[in-house]
């Protein structure tokens, strides 16, 4: 499954690199495209109807303490962002947030690459569902910071998913739900927590922004896709 995983990993990395261009094309002035709401609907559905149930079943069979990893993923991102907002000078705030975003994005997509290989090794369908949600989330990011200015840094951050795929295939290839359940479900739990924070904090349009119709459409379509597949 390595060849399949590396192809999809490269697609995510390429999308990650061009995400700023994609976001700019999805905006009309200061208004968000309905695609942001559609993507948020898909992300929310995937978290609650697919990731959480799979994680809960695995954690229940392994240890209830694995749920701490979900909390950790959510709390860590919140505390890091809050610390930067409260302790960074105004003139350095956006730069600090951009650095935080780059570091978190690299770690998050590194874990994504590891999980992607594991899911494709279990089932092509499982891997494909995970791939589509990550692709949407990566392409249409609403984080309030800019991507790295230096091209070399953008390449490094964007390649994190592919690096995760390679590491998982050659270094962490034994990390599966059966062989290393503690490690596997801790990684998955952290991703769930981190994704829950970023979706609710940044992806869901606030106030009057966004399209309820497209959000609902994303929820309904991905719900049907999950249940039918």
N, C-alpha and C positions, 0 to 999 in steps of 0.2 A: 504493500500500500504506500510505500515511500514515494514512488513516482507520482501517484495521484495527489498525495498530500503536498509534495513540493510544488506541483503545478498550481494548486489552489492557494498555497502559501505565497507564491510569487504574484498571483493575481491580487491578493490582499495587499502585499507590499507595494505593488505598482499603484493601486488605488490610494493607498496611504500617502504615497509621494505626491500624487496629484490632487489630494483632498482639498487643498486651499482653492485650486482652480475650480473644482467641482462645486464647492460651497459658494463661490462668487457667482457662478452661473445659475445657482439655485436661488439667488436673492434678487429681488426687484427693489432697488434702493435699499431701504432699511427693513423692508418687509421680507419675511421668510416665505419660501416657496411651500406649497402644500406638501411637497415631498418630505419636508422636515417632520410634519405631523404624521405622514404615512410611515416614515421610518421609525418614529417614536412608538406608533401603534404596533408595528411589527416587533420592535425590541421588547416592549412591555409584555406582549403576548408570549414571546419566546422565553422570557425569564420565568413567568408564572406558570405556563402550561408545559414547558419542556425541561428547562434547566433545574428548576426547583424540585419537581417530582422525581427526576432521575437522581439528583443529589440526595434527596430525602430518603429514597429507597436504599441507596448505597450506604448512606450514613447510619441509617437504622440497623443495617446488617453488620456494620463495623463498630461504630461508637457514636453516641449522641454528642460527644464533645467535638466532633468534626464541624458541628454547626457554628462553633466559635470562629472558624475560618471565614464564614459568610459575614459575620459581624465585623471581623477584623478588616476585611476588604472595604466595607462601607465606612467604618470608623477612621481607618488610616487615611483614606482620601479626603474625608471631611476635615480631619485635624490638620493635615498638611496644608490644605487650601485655606483654612481659617487662620492658621499661624501666619501664612504669607500675607493675607489681607490685613491682619492686625499689627504685624511687626515690620512690614516693608515700607520704606519711605514712598510717598506718592509718586515721585519721579522714577522709582525703581520697581513699582508694583507690577506693571505689565511684563517687564523683563523677568521678574521672579516667577510670575505665574506661567510665563512661556517656558521657563526652565523646568518648573514643576511638571507642567503638562508633558514636556518632552521625556522626562525621566519616567513618569508614571505610564505614559504611552508606550515607551520601550519595554518596560517590565510587563505591562498588561499584554501586549502583543507577543512577547516572548512566551508567556504562559499560554496564549491562544494557540501558538504554533505547536506547543507540546500536546495540548488537549486535542488539537485538530488531527494529529497523527493517530492518537489513541482512538478517537471516534471513527476515523476511516478504517482502522484495523478491526473494529467491532462490526461496523456496517457502513456501506456506502451512503445509505440514506441518512444515518445519524451525522456523518461527516458533512453531507451536503446541506442539511438544515442549519448546522452550526456555521458553515461557511457563508451562507447567504445572510445570516443575521450580522455576522462580523463585517461582511463586505458593505452592507447598508450602513452600519454604524460608523465604519471607518470613512466611507465616502462622504456621508452627510453629517459631519461633526459640527456641533454648535458651541464648542468651547469658546469662551470669550477671550482667547489669546491667539496670537499669530503662530504659524509654524516656524521652526528655526530659520533664521535668516541665511545662515551659511549652508551652502549646498551639500558639503560633506556631512554636516550634522543631520540634514534632512534625509540623506541617503541612509545613514546609520540608523536613525529612528524608524524610517520606513521599512528597512530590511529586517526589523526585529521578528516579524512573524516567520519569515523564511529561516532566520537563525534558530528560532524555536523548533521549527520542523526538523532541521538538520540535527540539532542537539537531541531532540526526542528520538530520532531514528538511529543515531550512532552512540550517544552517550547515555540518554535516559530511556532507552528502548524497553527496559524492563518495567517502566512505570505504567501499569494498567490497573483497572479496577480489581482484577483477580490477584495479580502478583504483588502489587504495592498499593493496597487500598488507602492506607493512611496518607501517603504522599499524593496519590492521584486525587482523592476527594478534598484534600486541603487546598490543592491548586484550583480545582473546580470551584470550591467554596469561595475562595478569594476572588476569582473571576466573577462569580455571581454577585458578591457584595460590591465589588468595584463597578460592575456594569449597572447594578441597581442604583448606586449613587450617581453615576454620570448620566444615566437616562433620566432620573427624576430631577436632577439638579441642572443639567445642561441641555438635554435633548428635547424635553417637553417644553414647547413654547409657553411663556408666561403671560398672564393677564389676557389682553385682547388678541394677542398674537396667535397664529396657528389656525388650523382648519379642523374643527370637530368632525366634519364629514370624512376627511382623509384619514384622520386618526382612527375613527371607527372602521373605516374601510380596511386599514392595515390590520387592525385587531381581528376583524371577521375573516379576511382572506387567509391570514396566517394561522388562525385557529382551525379553519377548514383544512388547510394544508397539513398541519400537524396531525389531526385526527384521521384524515384519509390516508396519509403515508404511514 
